[in-house]
Amino acid sequence: MIDLAQGSIIASRGRWKPAVLDGRPSALVSCPRCGGFGSLVYYEIVADGTVRPSFVCPYAIKDGCSFNDEIRLVGWVDRPMGLAEP
Ligand SMILES: [Zn+2]
């Protein structure tokens, strides 16, 4: 399990930022290994921030990143901070 802090996904690897994706609260992340950007639109984020299933780096094929691990969004409280009720 890798903990991701909330922050700038551009500035740092292994960060997450809240985003509304496909009409529901979700997040964008930077891969903890390569820093590539990924979306969690196709993942489930449970109440404590754990992402299911394990996160596979979207750059696995193009750039050969092998990151594939469980991640947790530290600071996720059921919905991303700063987003209103839908
Ligand atoms: Zn990666």
PDB file of the backbone (N, CA, C, O) and the ligand in Angstrom, with CONECT records:
HET     ZN  A 101       1
ATOM      1  N   MET A   1       0.854  -1.207   0.000  1.00  0.00           N
ATOM      2  CA  MET A   1       0.000   0.000   0.000  1.00  0.00           C
ATOM      3  C   MET A   1       0.876   1.239   0.000  1.00  0.00           C
ATOM      4  O   MET A   1       1.738   1.409   0.863  1.00  0.00           O
ATOM      5  N   ILE A   2       0.645   2.097  -0.976  1.00  0.00           N
ATOM      6  CA  ILE A   2       1.395   3.343  -1.082  1.00  0.00           C
ATOM      7  C   ILE A   2       0.466   4.502  -0.725  1.00  0.00           C
ATOM      8  O   ILE A   2      -0.615   4.631  -1.299  1.00  0.00           O
ATOM      9  N   ASP A   3       0.880   5.337   0.212  1.00  0.00           N
ATOM     10  CA  ASP A   3       0.098   6.517   0.575  1.00  0.00           C
ATOM     11  C   ASP A   3       0.450   7.678  -0.339  1.00  0.00           C
ATOM     12  O   ASP A   3       1.626   7.998  -0.516  1.00  0.00           O
ATOM     13  N   LEU A   4      -0.567   8.314  -0.925  1.00  0.00           N
ATOM     14  CA  LEU A   4      -0.368   9.502  -1.756  1.00  0.00           C
ATOM     15  C   LEU A   4      -0.904  10.720  -1.010  1.00  0.00           C
ATOM     16  O   LEU A   4      -2.055  10.726  -0.571  1.00  0.00           O
ATOM     17  N   ALA A   5      -0.077  11.743  -0.866  1.00  0.00           N
ATOM     18  CA  ALA A   5      -0.520  12.988  -0.246  1.00  0.00           C
ATOM     19  C   ALA A   5      -1.233  13.837  -1.279  1.00  0.00           C
ATOM     20  O   ALA A   5      -0.957  13.745  -2.475  1.00  0.00           O
ATOM     21  N   GLN A   6      -2.151  14.664  -0.808  1.00  0.00           N
ATOM     22  CA  GLN A   6      -2.817  15.602  -1.711  1.00  0.00           C
ATOM     23  C   GLN A   6      -1.844  16.712  -2.067  1.00  0.00           C
ATOM     24  O   GLN A   6      -1.114  17.201  -1.205  1.00  0.00           O
ATOM     25  N   GLY A   7      -1.830  17.108  -3.324  1.00  0.00           N
ATOM     26  CA  GLY A   7      -0.918  18.169  -3.722  1.00  0.00           C
ATOM     27  C   GLY A   7      -0.873  18.305  -5.222  1.00  0.00           C
ATOM     28  O   GLY A   7      -1.740  17.802  -5.937  1.00  0.00           O
ATOM     29  N   SER A   8       0.146  18.989  -5.689  1.00  0.00           N
ATOM     30  CA  SER A   8       0.284  19.232  -7.119  1.00  0.00           C
ATOM     31  C   SER A   8       0.817  17.985  -7.818  1.00  0.00           C
ATOM     32  O   SER A   8       1.917  17.516  -7.526  1.00  0.00           O
ATOM     33  N   ILE A   9       0.014  17.454  -8.753  1.00  0.00           N
ATOM     34  CA  ILE A   9       0.477  16.272  -9.481  1.00  0.00           C
ATOM     35  C   ILE A   9       1.522  16.651 -10.528  1.00  0.00           C
ATOM     36  O   ILE A   9       2.206  15.787 -11.076  1.00  0.00           O
ATOM     37  N   ILE A  10       1.636  17.946 -10.799  1.00  0.00           N
ATOM     38  CA  ILE A  10       2.654  18.394 -11.746  1.00  0.00           C
ATOM     39  C   ILE A  10       4.008  18.485 -11.057  1.00  0.00           C
ATOM     40  O   ILE A  10       5.037  18.129 -11.632  1.00  0.00           O
ATOM     41  N   ALA A  11       3.995  18.972  -9.806  1.00  0.00           N
ATOM     42  CA  ALA A  11       5.251  19.237  -9.114  1.00  0.00           C
ATOM     43  C   ALA A  11       5.899  17.980  -8.534  1.00  0.00           C
ATOM     44  O   ALA A  11       7.121  17.915  -8.404  1.00  0.00           O
ATOM     45  N   SER A  12       5.092  16.992  -8.191  1.00  0.00           N
ATOM     46  CA  SER A  12       5.654  15.862  -7.451  1.00  0.00           C
ATOM     47  C   SER A  12       5.062  14.542  -7.907  1.00  0.00           C
ATOM     48  O   SER A  12       3.919  14.480  -8.359  1.00  0.00           O
ATOM     49  N   ARG A  13       5.843  13.506  -7.783  1.00  0.00           N
ATOM     50  CA  ARG A  13       5.351  12.150  -8.000  1.00  0.00           C
ATOM     51  C   ARG A  13       4.533  11.724  -6.782  1.00  0.00           C
ATOM     52  O   ARG A  13       4.752  12.202  -5.669  1.00  0.00           O
ATOM     53  N   GLY A  14       3.593  10.820  -7.017  1.00  0.00           N
ATOM     54  CA  GLY A  14       2.843  10.255  -5.902  1.00  0.00           C
ATOM     55  C   GLY A  14       1.955  11.245  -5.186  1.00  0.00           C
ATOM     56  O   GLY A  14       1.886  11.237  -3.957  1.00  0.00           O
ATOM     57  N   ARG A  15       1.273  12.098  -5.930  1.00  0.00           N
ATOM     58  CA  ARG A  15       0.322  13.044  -5.342  1.00  0.00           C
ATOM     59  C   ARG A  15      -1.049  12.837  -5.978  1.00  0.00           C
ATOM     60  O   ARG A  15      -1.178  12.225  -7.038  1.00  0.00           O
ATOM     61  N   TRP A  16      -2.072  13.367  -5.298  1.00  0.00           N
ATOM     62  CA  TRP A  16      -3.414  13.311  -5.872  1.00  0.00           C
ATOM     63  C   TRP A  16      -4.077  14.656  -5.721  1.00  0.00           C
ATOM     64  O   TRP A  16      -3.764  15.428  -4.814  1.00  0.00           O
ATOM     65  N   LYS A  17      -5.008  14.928  -6.631  1.00  0.00           N
ATOM     66  CA  LYS A  17      -5.821  16.135  -6.536  1.00  0.00           C
ATOM     67  C   LYS A  17      -7.258  15.785  -6.882  1.00  0.00           C
ATOM     68  O   LYS A  17      -7.502  14.963  -7.766  1.00  0.00           O
ATOM     69  N   PRO A  18      -8.215  16.405  -6.189  1.00  0.00           N
ATOM     70  CA  PRO A  18      -9.614  16.089  -6.442  1.00  0.00           C
ATOM     71  C   PRO A  18     -10.054  16.550  -7.818  1.00  0.00           C
ATOM     72  O   PRO A  18      -9.571  17.554  -8.341  1.00  0.00           O
ATOM     73  N   ALA A  19     -10.971  15.805  -8.390  1.00  0.00           N
ATOM     74  CA  ALA A  19     -11.528  16.149  -9.701  1.00  0.00           C
ATOM     75  C   ALA A  19     -12.900  15.500  -9.822  1.00  0.00           C
ATOM     76  O   ALA A  19     -13.143  14.419  -9.287  1.00  0.00           O
ATOM     77  N   VAL A  20     -13.777  16.170 -10.523  1.00  0.00           N
ATOM     78  CA  VAL A  20     -15.058  15.555 -10.854  1.00  0.00           C
ATOM     79  C   VAL A  20     -14.900  14.884 -12.209  1.00  0.00           C
ATOM     80  O   VAL A  20     -14.678  15.551 -13.219  1.00  0.00           O
ATOM     81  N   LEU A  21     -15.014  13.581 -12.225  1.00  0.00           N
ATOM     82  CA  LEU A  21     -14.798  12.809 -13.445  1.00  0.00           C
ATOM     83  C   LEU A  21     -16.055  12.014 -13.752  1.00  0.00           C
ATOM     84  O   LEU A  21     -16.551  11.266 -12.910  1.00  0.00           O
ATOM     85  N   ASP A  22     -16.557  12.182 -14.948  1.00  0.00           N
ATOM     86  CA  ASP A  22     -17.769  11.477 -15.341  1.00  0.00           C
ATOM     87  C   ASP A  22     -18.912  11.779 -14.378  1.00  0.00           C
ATOM     88  O   ASP A  22     -19.762  10.926 -14.122  1.00  0.00           O
ATOM     89  N   GLY A  23     -18.926  13.017 -13.840  1.00  0.00           N
ATOM     90  CA  GLY A  23     -20.026  13.464 -13.013  1.00  0.00           C
ATOM     91  C   GLY A  23     -19.975  13.059 -11.558  1.00  0.00           C
ATOM     92  O   GLY A  23     -20.946  13.265 -10.831  1.00  0.00           O
ATOM     93  N   ARG A  24     -18.872  12.488 -11.115  1.00  0.00           N
ATOM     94  CA  ARG A  24     -18.797  12.103  -9.700  1.00  0.00           C
ATOM     95  C   ARG A  24     -17.420  12.417  -9.138  1.00  0.00           C
ATOM     96  O   ARG A  24     -16.450  12.546  -9.884  1.00  0.00           O
ATOM     97  N   PRO A  25     -17.341  12.540  -7.808  1.00  0.00           N
ATOM     98  CA  PRO A  25     -16.058  12.873  -7.191  1.00  0.00           C
ATOM     99  C   PRO A  25     -15.027  11.785  -7.456  1.00  0.00           C
ATOM    100  O   PRO A  25     -15.288  10.598  -7.259  1.00  0.00           O
ATOM    101  N   SER A  26     -13.868  12.208  -7.901  1.00  0.00           N
ATOM    102  CA  SER A  26     -12.797  11.261  -8.159  1.00  0.00           C
ATOM    103  C   SER A  26     -11.483  12.017  -7.968  1.00  0.00           C
ATOM    104  O   SER A  26     -11.428  13.004  -7.234  1.00  0.00           O
ATOM    105  N   ALA A  27     -10.453  11.559  -8.616  1.00  0.00           N
ATOM    106  CA  ALA A  27      -9.155  12.205  -8.429  1.00  0.00           C
ATOM    107  C   ALA A  27      -8.250  11.968  -9.623  1.00  0.00           C
ATOM    108  O   ALA A  27      -8.393  10.998 -10.368  1.00  0.00           O
ATOM    109  N   LEU A  28      -7.309  12.896  -9.773  1.00  0.00           N
ATOM    110  CA  LEU A  28      -6.195  12.708 -10.689  1.00  0.00           C
ATOM    111  C   LEU A  28      -4.970  12.429  -9.842  1.00  0.00           C
ATOM    112  O   LEU A  28      -4.834  12.976  -8.748  1.00  0.00           O
ATOM    113  N   VAL A  29      -4.086  11.591 -10.330  1.00  0.00           N
ATOM    114  CA  VAL A  29      -2.906  11.228  -9.554  1.00  0.00           C
ATOM    115  C   VAL A  29      -1.654  11.324 -10.423  1.00  0.00           C
ATOM    116  O   VAL A  29      -1.716  11.259 -11.651  1.00  0.00           O
ATOM    117  N   SER A  30      -0.517  11.480  -9.746  1.00  0.00           N
ATOM    118  CA  SER A  30       0.759  11.315 -10.441  1.00  0.00           C
ATOM    119  C   SER A  30       1.359  10.007  -9.939  1.00  0.00           C
ATOM    120  O   SER A  30       1.392   9.730  -8.740  1.00  0.00           O
ATOM    121  N   CYS A  31       1.827   9.221 -10.885  1.00  0.00           N
ATOM    122  CA  CYS A  31       2.364   7.893 -10.561  1.00  0.00           C
ATOM    123  C   CYS A  31       3.533   8.023  -9.575  1.00  0.00           C
ATOM    124  O   CYS A  31       4.438   8.829  -9.794  1.00  0.00           O
ATOM    125  N   PRO A  32       3.521   7.237  -8.494  1.00  0.00           N
ATOM    126  CA  PRO A  32       4.615   7.304  -7.517  1.00  0.00           C
ATOM    127  C   PRO A  32       5.976   6.934  -8.108  1.00  0.00           C
ATOM    128  O   PRO A  32       7.010   7.312  -7.558  1.00  0.00           O
ATOM    129  N   ARG A  33       5.985   6.206  -9.212  1.00  0.00           N
ATOM    130  CA  ARG A  33       7.262   5.761  -9.780  1.00  0.00           C
ATOM    131  C   ARG A  33       7.758   6.680 -10.894  1.00  0.00           C
ATOM    132  O   ARG A  33       8.904   7.128 -10.861  1.00  0.00           O
ATOM    133  N   CYS A  34       6.903   6.965 -11.880  1.00  0.00           N
ATOM    134  CA  CYS A  34       7.383   7.722 -13.044  1.00  0.00           C
ATOM    135  C   CYS A  34       6.859   9.159 -13.078  1.00  0.00           C
ATOM    136  O   CYS A  34       7.358   9.980 -13.848  1.00  0.00           O
ATOM    137  N   GLY A  35       5.854   9.467 -12.246  1.00  0.00           N
ATOM    138  CA  GLY A  35       5.313  10.814 -12.228  1.00  0.00           C
ATOM    139  C   GLY A  35       4.281  11.069 -13.306  1.00  0.00           C
ATOM    140  O   GLY A  35       3.721  12.163 -13.374  1.00  0.00           O
ATOM    141  N   GLY A  36       4.015  10.083 -14.151  1.00  0.00           N
ATOM    142  CA  GLY A  36       2.997  10.251 -15.186  1.00  0.00           C
ATOM    143  C   GLY A  36       1.620  10.455 -14.580  1.00  0.00           C
ATOM    144  O   GLY A  36       1.320   9.944 -13.501  1.00  0.00           O
ATOM    145  N   PHE A  37       0.779  11.215 -15.291  1.00  0.00           N
ATOM    146  CA  PHE A  37      -0.546  11.517 -14.771  1.00  0.00           C
ATOM    147  C   PHE A  37      -1.520  10.385 -15.074  1.00  0.00           C
ATOM    148  O   PHE A  37      -1.478   9.755 -16.130  1.00  0.00           O
ATOM    149  N   GLY A  38      -2.395  10.156 -14.102  1.00  0.00           N
ATOM    150  CA  GLY A  38      -3.430   9.155 -14.297  1.00  0.00           C
ATOM    151  C   GLY A  38      -4.746   9.634 -13.714  1.00  0.00           C
ATOM    152  O   GLY A  38      -4.778  10.498 -12.838  1.00  0.00           O
ATOM    153  N   SER A  39      -5.814   9.065 -14.207  1.00  0.00           N
ATOM    154  CA  SER A  39      -7.154   9.367 -13.726  1.00  0.00           C
ATOM    155  C   SER A  39      -7.688   8.152 -12.986  1.00  0.00           C
ATOM    156  O   SER A  39      -7.393   7.009 -13.335  1.00  0.00           O
ATOM    157  N   LEU A  40      -8.480   8.424 -11.958  1.00  0.00           N
ATOM    158  CA  LEU A  40      -9.080   7.314 -11.217  1.00  0.00           C
ATOM    159  C   LEU A  40     -10.542   7.109 -11.605  1.00  0.00           C
ATOM    160  O   LEU A  40     -11.314   6.516 -10.851  1.00  0.00           O
ATOM    161  N   VAL A  41     -10.917   7.601 -12.782  1.00  0.00           N
ATOM    162  CA  VAL A  41     -12.322   7.541 -13.179  1.00  0.00           C
ATOM    163  C   VAL A  41     -12.837   6.108 -13.214  1.00  0.00           C
ATOM    164  O   VAL A  41     -14.017   5.875 -12.952  1.00  0.00           O
ATOM    165  N   TYR A  42     -11.995   5.165 -13.525  1.00  0.00           N
ATOM    166  CA  TYR A  42     -12.442   3.776 -13.605  1.00  0.00           C
ATOM    167  C   TYR A  42     -12.139   2.982 -12.343  1.00  0.00           C
ATOM    168  O   TYR A  42     -12.260   1.757 -12.323  1.00  0.00           O
ATOM    169  N   TYR A  43     -11.741   3.699 -11.281  1.00  0.00           N
ATOM    170  CA  TYR A  43     -11.448   3.040 -10.011  1.00  0.00           C
ATOM    171  C   TYR A  43     -12.493   3.423  -8.978  1.00  0.00           C
ATOM    172  O   TYR A  43     -13.162   4.449  -9.094  1.00  0.00           O
ATOM    173  N   GLU A  44     -12.617   2.578  -7.971  1.00  0.00           N
ATOM    174  CA  GLU A  44     -13.449   2.906  -6.820  1.00  0.00           C
ATOM    175  C   GLU A  44     -12.551   3.497  -5.740  1.00  0.00           C
ATOM    176  O   GLU A  44     -11.463   2.984  -5.478  1.00  0.00           O
ATOM    177  N   ILE A  45     -13.017   4.587  -5.111  1.00  0.00           N
ATOM    178  CA  ILE A  45     -12.300   5.178  -3.995  1.00  0.00           C
ATOM    179  C   ILE A  45     -13.189   5.022  -2.771  1.00  0.00           C
ATOM    180  O   ILE A  45     -14.258   5.630  -2.703  1.00  0.00           O
ATOM    181  N   VAL A  46     -12.767   4.224  -1.814  1.00  0.00           N
ATOM    182  CA  VAL A  46     -13.603   3.978  -0.642  1.00  0.00           C
ATOM    183  C   VAL A  46     -13.383   5.083   0.390  1.00  0.00           C
ATOM    184  O   VAL A  46     -12.536   5.957   0.209  1.00  0.00           O
ATOM    185  N   ALA A  47     -14.160   5.029   1.473  1.00  0.00           N
ATOM    186  CA  ALA A  47     -14.242   6.158   2.407  1.00  0.00           C
ATOM    187  C   ALA A  47     -12.888   6.581   2.977  1.00  0.00           C
ATOM    188  O   ALA A  47     -12.664   7.771   3.196  1.00  0.00           O
ATOM    189  N   ASP A  48     -11.994   5.644   3.216  1.00  0.00           N
ATOM    190  CA  ASP A  48     -10.704   6.022   3.818  1.00  0.00           C
ATOM    191  C   ASP A  48      -9.663   6.386   2.759  1.00  0.00           C
ATOM    192  O   ASP A  48      -8.492   6.588   3.083  1.00  0.00           O
ATOM    193  N   GLY A  49     -10.081   6.468   1.509  1.00  0.00           N
ATOM    194  CA  GLY A  49      -9.171   6.874   0.452  1.00  0.00           C
ATOM    195  C   GLY A  49      -8.494   5.729  -0.276  1.00  0.00           C
ATOM    196  O   GLY A  49      -7.731   5.958  -1.214  1.00  0.00           O
ATOM    197  N   THR A  50      -8.758   4.506   0.140  1.00  0.00           N
ATOM    198  CA  THR A  50      -8.164   3.370  -0.552  1.00  0.00           C
ATOM    199  C   THR A  50      -8.779   3.232  -1.947  1.00  0.00           C
ATOM    200  O   THR A  50      -9.996   3.308  -2.116  1.00  0.00           O
ATOM    201  N   VAL A  51      -7.917   3.028  -2.931  1.00  0.00           N
ATOM    202  CA  VAL A  51      -8.332   2.918  -4.322  1.00  0.00           C
ATOM    203  C   VAL A  51      -8.392   1.439  -4.708  1.00  0.00           C
ATOM    204  O   VAL A  51      -7.457   0.679  -4.457  1.00  0.00           O
ATOM    205  N   ARG A  52      -9.498   1.053  -5.315  1.00  0.00           N
ATOM    206  CA  ARG A  52      -9.668  -0.335  -5.734  1.00  0.00           C
ATOM    207  C   ARG A  52     -10.025  -0.393  -7.205  1.00  0.00           C
ATOM    208  O   ARG A  52     -10.769   0.469  -7.674  1.00  0.00           O
ATOM    209  N   PRO A  53      -9.537  -1.356  -7.949  1.00  0.00           N
ATOM    210  CA  PRO A  53      -8.483  -2.289  -7.539  1.00  0.00           C
ATOM    211  C   PRO A  53      -7.128  -1.589  -7.504  1.00  0.00           C
ATOM    212  O   PRO A  53      -7.072  -0.360  -7.531  1.00  0.00           O
ATOM    213  N   SER A  54      -6.048  -2.342  -7.446  1.00  0.00           N
ATOM    214  CA  SER A  54      -4.727  -1.734  -7.376  1.00  0.00           C
ATOM    215  C   SER A  54      -4.488  -0.866  -8.612  1.00  0.00           C
ATOM    216  O   SER A  54      -4.944  -1.178  -9.712  1.00  0.00           O
ATOM    217  N   PHE A  55      -3.756   0.238  -8.396  1.00  0.00           N
ATOM    218  CA  PHE A  55      -3.537   1.221  -9.454  1.00  0.00           C
ATOM    219  C   PHE A  55      -2.432   0.751 -10.400  1.00  0.00           C
ATOM    220  O   PHE A  55      -1.319   0.438  -9.977  1.00  0.00           O
ATOM    221  N   VAL A  56      -2.765   0.710 -11.674  1.00  0.00           N
ATOM    222  CA  VAL A  56      -1.785   0.356 -12.703  1.00  0.00           C
ATOM    223  C   VAL A  56      -1.403   1.631 -13.445  1.00  0.00           C
ATOM    224  O   VAL A  56      -2.276   2.341 -13.943  1.00  0.00           O
ATOM    225  N   CYS A  57      -0.115   1.925 -13.524  1.00  0.00           N
ATOM    226  CA  CYS A  57       0.342   3.143 -14.181  1.00  0.00           C
ATOM    227  C   CYS A  57      -0.117   3.159 -15.635  1.00  0.00           C
ATOM    228  O   CYS A  57       0.086   2.188 -16.364  1.00  0.00           O
ATOM    229  N   PRO A  58      -0.743   4.271 -16.061  1.00  0.00           N
ATOM    230  CA  PRO A  58      -1.199   4.340 -17.450  1.00  0.00           C
ATOM    231  C   PRO A  58      -0.051   4.401 -18.455  1.00  0.00           C
ATOM    232  O   PRO A  58      -0.275   4.271 -19.658  1.00  0.00           O
ATOM    233  N   TYR A  59       1.159   4.596 -17.976  1.00  0.00           N
ATOM    234  CA  TYR A  59       2.318   4.660 -18.876  1.00  0.00           C
ATOM    235  C   TYR A  59       3.044   3.321 -18.968  1.00  0.00           C
ATOM    236  O   TYR A  59       4.171   3.240 -19.456  1.00  0.00           O
ATOM    237  N   ALA A  60       2.380   2.284 -18.492  1.00  0.00           N
ATOM    238  CA  ALA A  60       3.014   0.970 -18.477  1.00  0.00           C
ATOM    239  C   ALA A  60       3.427   0.534 -19.880  1.00  0.00           C
ATOM    240  O   ALA A  60       4.525   0.013 -20.077  1.00  0.00           O
ATOM    241  N   ILE A  61       2.552   0.748 -20.843  1.00  0.00           N
ATOM    242  CA  ILE A  61       2.838   0.254 -22.192  1.00  0.00           C
ATOM    243  C   ILE A  61       3.768   1.213 -22.935  1.00  0.00           C
ATOM    244  O   ILE A  61       4.754   0.799 -23.545  1.00  0.00           O
ATOM    245  N   LYS A  62       3.431   2.503 -22.867  1.00  0.00           N
ATOM    246  CA  LYS A  62       4.182   3.470 -23.672  1.00  0.00           C
ATOM    247  C   LYS A  62       5.619   3.660 -23.161  1.00  0.00           C
ATOM    248  O   LYS A  62       6.569   3.652 -23.943  1.00  0.00           O
ATOM    249  N   ASP A  63       5.763   3.830 -21.838  1.00  0.00           N
ATOM    250  CA  ASP A  63       7.077   4.169 -21.295  1.00  0.00           C
ATOM    251  C   ASP A  63       7.672   3.084 -20.402  1.00  0.00           C
ATOM    252  O   ASP A  63       8.740   3.264 -19.817  1.00  0.00           O
ATOM    253  N   GLY A  64       6.974   1.967 -20.306  1.00  0.00           N
ATOM    254  CA  GLY A  64       7.543   0.851 -19.572  1.00  0.00           C
ATOM    255  C   GLY A  64       7.508   0.970 -18.073  1.00  0.00           C
ATOM    256  O   GLY A  64       8.211   0.229 -17.386  1.00  0.00           O
ATOM    257  N   CYS A  65       6.696   1.898 -17.528  1.00  0.00           N
ATOM    258  CA  CYS A  65       6.592   1.991 -16.077  1.00  0.00           C
ATOM    259  C   CYS A  65       5.898   0.735 -15.556  1.00  0.00           C
ATOM    260  O   CYS A  65       4.901   0.282 -16.121  1.00  0.00           O
ATOM    261  N   SER A  66       6.434   0.185 -14.482  1.00  0.00           N
ATOM    262  CA  SER A  66       5.890  -1.078 -13.970  1.00  0.00           C
ATOM    263  C   SER A  66       5.105  -0.891 -12.687  1.00  0.00           C
ATOM    264  O   SER A  66       4.850  -1.858 -11.968  1.00  0.00           O
ATOM    265  N   PHE A  67       4.710   0.366 -12.387  1.00  0.00           N
ATOM    266  CA  PHE A  67       3.987   0.555 -11.130  1.00  0.00           C
ATOM    267  C   PHE A  67       2.625  -0.122 -11.173  1.00  0.00           C
ATOM    268  O   PHE A  67       1.822   0.129 -12.071  1.00  0.00           O
ATOM    269  N   ASN A  68       2.375  -0.975 -10.201  1.00  0.00           N
ATOM    270  CA  ASN A  68       1.096  -1.673 -10.050  1.00  0.00           C
ATOM    271  C   ASN A  68       0.986  -2.047  -8.584  1.00  0.00           C
ATOM    272  O   ASN A  68       1.515  -3.069  -8.147  1.00  0.00           O
ATOM    273  N   ASP A  69       0.281  -1.190  -7.818  1.00  0.00           N
ATOM    274  CA  ASP A  69       0.233  -1.413  -6.372  1.00  0.00           C
ATOM    275  C   ASP A  69      -1.033  -0.773  -5.833  1.00  0.00           C
ATOM    276  O   ASP A  69      -1.667   0.045  -6.500  1.00  0.00           O
ATOM    277  N   GLU A  70      -1.388  -1.155  -4.623  1.00  0.00           N
ATOM    278  CA  GLU A  70      -2.519  -0.504  -3.973  1.00  0.00           C
ATOM    279  C   GLU A  70      -2.086   0.886  -3.531  1.00  0.00           C
ATOM    280  O   GLU A  70      -0.980   1.074  -3.022  1.00  0.00           O
ATOM    281  N   ILE A  71      -2.977   1.865  -3.734  1.00  0.00           N
ATOM    282  CA  ILE A  71      -2.680   3.225  -3.287  1.00  0.00           C
ATOM    283  C   ILE A  71      -3.822   3.711  -2.393  1.00  0.00           C
ATOM    284  O   ILE A  71      -4.951   3.225  -2.461  1.00  0.00           O
ATOM    285  N   ARG A  72      -3.478   4.696  -1.548  1.00  0.00           N
ATOM    286  CA  ARG A  72      -4.475   5.310  -0.675  1.00  0.00           C
ATOM    287  C   ARG A  72      -4.309   6.817  -0.768  1.00  0.00           C
ATOM    288  O   ARG A  72      -3.195   7.336  -0.691  1.00  0.00           O
ATOM    289  N   LEU A  73      -5.433   7.521  -0.935  1.00  0.00           N
ATOM    290  CA  LEU A  73      -5.419   8.975  -1.046  1.00  0.00           C
ATOM    291  C   LEU A  73      -5.539   9.558   0.356  1.00  0.00           C
ATOM    292  O   LEU A  73      -6.630   9.603   0.924  1.00  0.00           O
ATOM    293  N   VAL A  74      -4.419  10.004   0.911  1.00  0.00           N
ATOM    294  CA  VAL A  74      -4.417  10.557   2.261  1.00  0.00           C
ATOM    295  C   VAL A  74      -5.174  11.884   2.240  1.00  0.00           C
ATOM    296  O   VAL A  74      -4.872  12.763   1.432  1.00  0.00           O
ATOM    297  N   GLY A  75      -6.151  12.025   3.121  1.00  0.00           N
ATOM    298  CA  GLY A  75      -6.934  13.246   3.187  1.00  0.00           C
ATOM    299  C   GLY A  75      -8.278  13.144   2.480  1.00  0.00           C
ATOM    300  O   GLY A  75      -9.111  14.044   2.582  1.00  0.00           O
ATOM    301  N   TRP A  76      -8.483  12.047   1.766  1.00  0.00           N
ATOM    302  CA  TRP A  76      -9.783  11.827   1.129  1.00  0.00           C
ATOM    303  C   TRP A  76     -10.806  11.549   2.222  1.00  0.00           C
ATOM    304  O   TRP A  76     -10.624  10.626   3.016  1.00  0.00           O
ATOM    305  N   VAL A  77     -11.873  12.329   2.272  1.00  0.00           N
ATOM    306  CA  VAL A  77     -12.908  12.103   3.269  1.00  0.00           C
ATOM    307  C   VAL A  77     -14.241  11.935   2.549  1.00  0.00           C
ATOM    308  O   VAL A  77     -15.039  12.868   2.453  1.00  0.00           O
ATOM    309  N   ASP A  78     -14.457  10.745   2.057  1.00  0.00           N
ATOM    310  CA  ASP A  78     -15.667  10.387   1.331  1.00  0.00           C
ATOM    311  C   ASP A  78     -15.821  11.125   0.009  1.00  0.00           C
ATOM    312  O   ASP A  78     -16.249  10.539  -0.985  1.00  0.00           O
ATOM    313  N   ARG A  79     -15.480  12.393  -0.006  1.00  0.00           N
ATOM    314  CA  ARG A  79     -15.461  13.132  -1.258  1.00  0.00           C
ATOM    315  C   ARG A  79     -14.301  14.109  -1.172  1.00  0.00           C
ATOM    316  O   ARG A  79     -13.916  14.514  -0.075  1.00  0.00           O
ATOM    317  N   PRO A  80     -13.745  14.489  -2.294  1.00  0.00           N
ATOM    318  CA  PRO A  80     -12.590  15.373  -2.263  1.00  0.00           C
ATOM    319  C   PRO A  80     -12.928  16.704  -1.598  1.00  0.00           C
ATOM    320  O   PRO A  80     -14.024  17.239  -1.769  1.00  0.00           O
ATOM    321  N   MET A  81     -12.003  17.207  -0.865  1.00  0.00           N
ATOM    322  CA  MET A  81     -12.181  18.509  -0.240  1.00  0.00           C
ATOM    323  C   MET A  81     -12.393  19.578  -1.303  1.00  0.00           C
ATOM    324  O   MET A  81     -11.784  19.542  -2.372  1.00  0.00           O
ATOM    325  N   GLY A  82     -13.255  20.514  -0.995  1.00  0.00           N
ATOM    326  CA  GLY A  82     -13.453  21.634  -1.897  1.00  0.00           C
ATOM    327  C   GLY A  82     -14.528  21.390  -2.936  1.00  0.00           C
ATOM    328  O   GLY A  82     -14.834  22.287  -3.722  1.00  0.00           O
ATOM    329  N   LEU A  83     -15.103  20.214  -2.962  1.00  0.00           N
ATOM    330  CA  LEU A  83     -16.157  19.946  -3.926  1.00  0.00           C
ATOM    331  C   LEU A  83     -17.507  19.932  -3.223  1.00  0.00           C
ATOM    332  O   LEU A  83     -17.652  19.346  -2.150  1.00  0.00           O
ATOM    333  N   ALA A  84     -18.470  20.567  -3.819  1.00  0.00           N
ATOM    334  CA  ALA A  84     -19.804  20.654  -3.236  1.00  0.00           C
ATOM    335  C   ALA A  84     -20.552  19.339  -3.450  1.00  0.00           C
ATOM    336  O   ALA A  84     -20.155  18.495  -4.253  1.00  0.00           O
ATOM    337  N   GLU A  85     -21.613  19.199  -2.726  1.00  0.00           N
ATOM    338  CA  GLU A  85     -22.489  18.051  -2.950  1.00  0.00           C
ATOM    339  C   GLU A  85     -23.000  18.086  -4.390  1.00  0.00           C
ATOM    340  O   GLU A  85     -23.280  19.167  -4.907  1.00  0.00           O
ATOM    341  N   PRO A  86     -23.125  16.961  -5.034  1.00  0.00           N
ATOM    342  CA  PRO A  86     -23.624  16.956  -6.414  1.00  0.00           C
ATOM    343  C   PRO A  86     -25.103  17.350  -6.468  1.00  0.00           C
ATOM    344  O   PRO A  86     -25.690  17.399  -7.549  1.00  0.00           O
TER     345      PRO A  86
HETATM  346 ZN    ZN A 101       4.294   5.207 -13.759  1.00  0.00          ZN2+
END
